[in-house]
Amino acid sequence: MSKDVIAEFLEQMRQRYREEIDAVNLPDGTLEFVQEQIRKGDAETLLFMIKLGYLLGLQTGYAASQDGRSQPPPSTTPGPLQA
């Protein structure tokens, strides 16, 4: 995959999901941390952050796809929250 393909993909995602992405609040200091890593030339840490986000997204997507598939049938016996 070329840098141009990656850049185009990111631009498409930016346009398509701008509102949702802009609504995400990262912890205080995140921007400063990333800027510092860029100044230091620490691409390894930034790449790790990207991979971590990607992995967590895959896990979330998988969990969402499994929702309801492996849950036991509802119990007819009242539980503590059903009293």
Stockholm file with secondary structure:
# STOCKHOLM 1.0

chainA/1-83         MSKDVIAEFLEQMRQRYREEIDAVNLPDGTLEFVQEQIRKGDAETLLFMIKLGYLLGLQTGYAASQDGRSQPPPSTTPGPLQA
#=GR chainA/1-83 SS CCHHHHHHHHHHHHHHHHHHHHTCCCCTTHHHHHHHHHHHTCHHHHHHHHHHHHHHHHHHHHHHHHTTTSCCCCCSSCCTTCC
#=GC SS_cons        CCHHHHHHHHHHHHHHHHHHHHTCCCCTTHHHHHHHHHHHTCHHHHHHHHHHHHHHHHHHHHHHHHTTTSCCCCCSSCCTTCC
//
